[in-house]
């Protein structure tokens, strides 16, 4: 008796992708809580949870205040080493379901999503000019940064453009009274095979306790970095896909060896301005 051939196995659908990215331009002065404008006030919450990774954040007439008080919890204490505390906001967020590996900026192999994150897009540029005006209080054991990172709808779209990164232990007052820092900026490829590591932190006369505007002019042929309107360097390879902006202040408890350092590291952002490429 003839047998009926088995039905073909249906193809496995590809993983779902996040909702389409959000606005490509922004002029944010943080006069209202950033969550009200679509920002996520937790640092990479998929690997932790929105509650466990929540920023210590407030807004006032000056703008956005991010702080790391001594009682602030350690982020992902069982996964991230060395231990760190962080208050950060990000202009995009999403993840796959709990137990999946689909999430943003995995910091070690084998990470699994602990809390699924709905797609939220407050600002996701793809080329253009991005400016962050801010001031920071940091010391030994703390740092601040502002960076653009691929939204990682696929793992390869993960490259980073770092506008500014300053570790407090590099802040130095020179004999003539000038304050200098190791001023970090550049590109990190992470899982993007089209990019290469191009990051530097030259000693620069700059007092990060005062307001400064850190900016990038990002185009298909590369990205130019600026501080207060003055170009500092150009990188010829940069991400070529939508990115999101992350603003954060970090504290490393194991490195807090200087009692003269600030008890509460703080990042104050007065404005984020982003314009599309012309």
C-alpha positions as CSV (number, residue, x, y, z in Angstrom):
1,X,0.0,0.0,0.0
2,X,1.5,3.3,-1.0
3,X,2.4,5.7,1.9
4,X,1.8,9.4,1.9
5,X,5.1,11.2,2.0
6,X,5.6,13.3,5.1
7,X,4.7,17.0,4.8
8,X,7.7,19.2,4.3
9,X,9.0,20.8,7.5
10,X,8.0,24.5,7.4
11,X,11.0,26.9,7.4
12,X,11.9,28.4,10.8
13,X,11.0,32.1,10.8
14,X,13.8,34.4,11.5
15,X,13.9,36.0,15.0
16,X,11.7,39.0,15.3
17,X,13.4,42.4,15.0
18,X,12.7,45.5,17.0
19,X,10.2,48.0,15.9
20,X,11.5,50.6,13.4
21,X,14.0,53.0,15.0
22,X,12.8,56.3,16.3
23,X,13.5,60.0,15.6
24,X,16.8,60.8,13.9
25,X,16.9,64.4,15.3
26,X,16.5,65.6,18.8
27,X,16.9,68.8,20.9
28,X,16.6,67.5,24.5
29,X,17.1,69.7,27.5
30,X,15.7,67.3,30.0
31,X,13.2,69.7,31.5
32,X,11.0,66.8,32.2
33,X,11.7,63.2,33.3
34,X,13.4,61.4,30.4
35,X,11.1,58.4,30.6
36,X,8.3,60.7,29.5
37,X,10.1,61.3,26.3
38,X,10.9,57.6,25.6
39,X,14.3,57.3,27.2
40,X,15.2,54.3,29.2
41,X,16.5,55.2,32.7
42,X,18.2,51.8,33.4
43,X,21.6,50.5,32.1
44,X,21.3,47.6,29.7
45,X,18.4,46.2,31.7
46,X,17.9,43.0,29.7
47,X,20.9,41.4,31.5
48,X,19.5,42.5,34.9
49,X,16.1,44.2,35.2
50,X,14.7,47.7,34.9
51,X,14.4,47.8,38.7
52,X,17.8,46.4,39.5
53,X,19.6,48.6,36.9
54,X,17.6,51.8,37.5
55,X,19.5,55.0,37.4
56,X,19.5,57.5,40.3
57,X,18.1,60.4,38.1
58,X,16.4,63.7,38.5
59,X,15.7,66.7,36.4
60,X,15.7,70.4,37.2
61,X,16.2,73.7,35.5
62,X,19.8,72.8,34.7
63,X,19.0,69.5,33.1
64,X,19.5,65.8,33.7
65,X,21.4,64.8,36.9
66,X,22.8,61.2,37.1
67,X,24.4,60.3,40.4
68,X,25.9,57.2,42.1
69,X,25.5,57.5,45.8
70,X,27.3,55.0,48.1
71,X,24.1,53.0,48.7
72,X,23.5,52.5,45.0
73,X,23.4,48.8,44.1
74,X,26.1,47.0,42.2
75,X,25.1,46.3,38.6
76,X,24.8,42.6,37.6
77,X,26.8,41.6,40.7
78,X,27.0,37.9,39.8
79,X,28.0,38.5,36.2
80,X,30.1,41.6,35.8
81,X,33.7,41.8,37.1
82,X,35.1,44.1,38.5
83,X,32.0,45.3,40.4
84,X,30.5,48.6,39.2
85,X,27.7,50.9,40.1
86,X,26.1,52.9,37.3
87,X,23.5,55.5,36.6
88,X,22.7,55.8,32.9
89,X,20.0,56.7,30.5
90,X,19.8,55.4,26.9
91,X,17.8,56.7,23.9
92,X,16.9,53.1,22.8
93,X,16.3,49.7,24.3
94,X,15.0,46.3,23.3
95,X,15.7,42.7,23.8
96,X,14.6,39.2,22.9
97,X,12.5,37.0,25.3
98,X,13.7,35.8,28.6
99,X,16.4,33.1,28.2
100,X,17.4,34.2,24.7
101,X,20.8,35.7,23.8
102,X,19.3,38.6,21.9
103,X,20.1,41.8,23.7
104,X,22.2,45.0,23.6
105,X,25.9,45.2,24.4
106,X,26.5,41.7,25.9
107,X,29.6,42.0,28.1
108,X,30.5,38.4,28.3
109,X,29.9,35.1,26.3
110,X,26.7,33.2,27.1
111,X,24.6,36.0,28.5
112,X,20.9,35.3,28.7
113,X,18.1,37.8,28.8
114,X,16.7,38.0,32.4
115,X,14.0,40.5,31.7
116,X,12.5,41.1,28.3
117,X,12.7,44.7,27.2
118,X,10.0,46.3,25.0
119,X,11.3,48.3,22.1
120,X,11.7,52.0,23.1
121,X,13.2,54.5,20.7
122,X,13.7,58.1,21.8
123,X,16.5,58.9,19.4
124,X,18.3,56.7,16.9
125,X,20.4,58.6,14.4
126,X,22.1,57.2,11.3
127,X,24.7,59.8,10.3
128,X,24.5,63.5,11.3
129,X,25.8,65.7,14.1
130,X,25.4,64.8,17.7
131,X,26.2,67.2,20.6
132,X,26.2,66.5,24.3
133,X,26.7,69.4,26.7
134,X,27.5,68.3,30.2
135,X,29.7,68.6,33.3
136,X,30.9,65.9,35.6
137,X,32.2,65.3,39.1
138,X,34.5,62.3,39.1
139,X,37.5,61.1,41.0
140,X,39.6,58.0,41.6
141,X,37.3,55.0,41.1
142,X,34.7,56.7,38.9
143,X,34.2,57.9,35.4
144,X,31.7,59.3,32.9
145,X,30.9,58.8,29.3
146,X,28.6,59.6,26.4
147,X,28.5,57.1,23.5
148,X,26.6,56.1,20.4
149,X,26.1,52.3,20.1
150,X,24.5,50.2,17.4
151,X,20.9,49.1,18.2
152,X,22.0,45.5,17.6
153,X,18.9,44.3,15.8
154,X,21.6,41.9,14.4
155,X,24.8,41.3,16.4
156,X,27.0,42.8,13.8
157,X,25.3,46.2,14.1
158,X,27.1,46.8,17.4
159,X,29.9,49.3,16.7
160,X,30.4,52.3,19.1
161,X,31.2,55.9,18.6
162,X,32.4,57.3,21.9
163,X,32.0,61.1,22.1
164,X,33.8,61.3,25.5
165,X,35.1,59.0,28.2
166,X,37.0,60.3,31.2
167,X,38.2,58.3,34.2
168,X,38.5,60.4,37.4
169,X,42.0,59.1,38.2
170,X,43.3,60.9,35.1
171,X,42.2,64.3,36.3
172,X,45.3,66.3,37.2
173,X,46.1,69.8,38.2
174,X,49.4,70.9,36.5
175,X,52.0,73.1,38.2
176,X,50.6,76.1,36.4
177,X,47.1,75.4,37.7
178,X,45.8,74.0,34.4
179,X,43.5,71.0,34.8
180,X,44.2,68.2,32.4
181,X,42.5,64.8,31.8
182,X,43.0,61.7,29.6
183,X,40.3,62.6,27.1
184,X,38.9,59.4,25.5
185,X,37.1,59.3,22.2
186,X,37.0,57.0,19.2
187,X,35.4,53.9,17.7
188,X,35.1,50.4,19.1
189,X,34.1,47.6,16.7
190,X,32.7,45.0,19.1
191,X,31.1,42.5,16.8
192,X,31.1,44.7,13.6
193,X,33.6,43.1,11.2
194,X,33.7,46.2,9.1
195,X,35.2,48.3,11.8
196,X,38.6,48.4,13.6
197,X,39.6,49.6,17.0
198,X,40.5,53.3,16.9
199,X,40.3,54.8,20.3
200,X,42.7,57.3,22.0
201,X,42.8,59.2,25.3
202,X,45.5,61.9,24.9
203,X,46.2,64.2,27.9
204,X,44.2,67.3,27.2
205,X,43.8,70.7,29.0
206,X,40.1,70.4,30.1
207,X,38.3,70.8,33.4
208,X,35.3,68.4,33.1
209,X,33.8,69.9,36.2
210,X,32.7,72.8,33.9
211,X,30.2,72.6,31.1
212,X,31.6,71.5,27.7
213,X,30.0,70.3,24.5
214,X,31.4,67.0,23.2
215,X,30.3,66.4,19.6
216,X,30.7,64.2,16.5
217,X,30.1,64.9,12.9
218,X,29.3,61.5,11.6
219,X,29.2,60.8,7.9
220,X,29.5,57.7,5.6
221,X,33.2,58.3,5.2
222,X,34.0,58.6,8.9
223,X,33.5,60.7,12.0
224,X,35.1,63.9,13.3
225,X,35.2,64.5,17.0
226,X,35.0,67.9,18.6
227,X,35.2,69.6,22.0
228,X,33.5,73.0,22.3
229,X,33.5,73.3,18.5
230,X,37.2,72.5,18.0
231,X,37.9,69.4,16.0
232,X,40.2,67.0,17.9
233,X,40.5,64.0,15.6
234,X,38.9,62.1,12.7
235,X,38.3,58.4,12.3
236,X,37.8,57.1,8.8
237,X,35.7,54.0,9.7
238,X,32.5,54.3,11.6
239,X,29.2,52.4,12.1
240,X,26.8,52.5,9.1
241,X,23.5,51.8,10.7
242,X,21.1,53.3,13.3
243,X,22.6,53.9,16.8
244,X,21.3,55.0,20.2
245,X,22.9,57.4,22.7
246,X,23.9,56.3,26.2
247,X,24.8,58.8,28.9
248,X,26.3,57.4,32.1
249,X,28.4,57.9,35.2
250,X,30.1,54.9,36.8
251,X,31.6,54.0,40.1
252,X,34.0,51.1,40.7
253,X,33.9,50.2,44.4
254,X,37.1,48.2,44.4
255,X,39.1,51.2,43.1
256,X,37.7,53.7,45.7
257,X,41.0,54.1,47.5
258,X,41.2,57.9,47.8
259,X,39.1,59.4,50.6
260,X,39.5,62.8,48.9
261,X,37.5,61.6,45.9
262,X,33.9,62.7,45.5
263,X,31.4,60.7,47.7
264,X,28.8,60.9,44.9
265,X,30.0,60.9,41.3
266,X,27.7,62.9,39.2
267,X,27.0,63.6,35.5
268,X,24.9,66.7,34.6
269,X,23.6,66.9,31.0
270,X,22.1,70.2,30.0
271,X,21.4,69.4,26.4
272,X,21.5,66.7,23.7
273,X,21.2,68.0,20.2
274,X,21.2,65.8,17.1
275,X,20.7,66.9,13.5
276,X,20.5,64.7,10.5
277,X,23.2,64.8,7.8
278,X,22.5,67.2,5.0
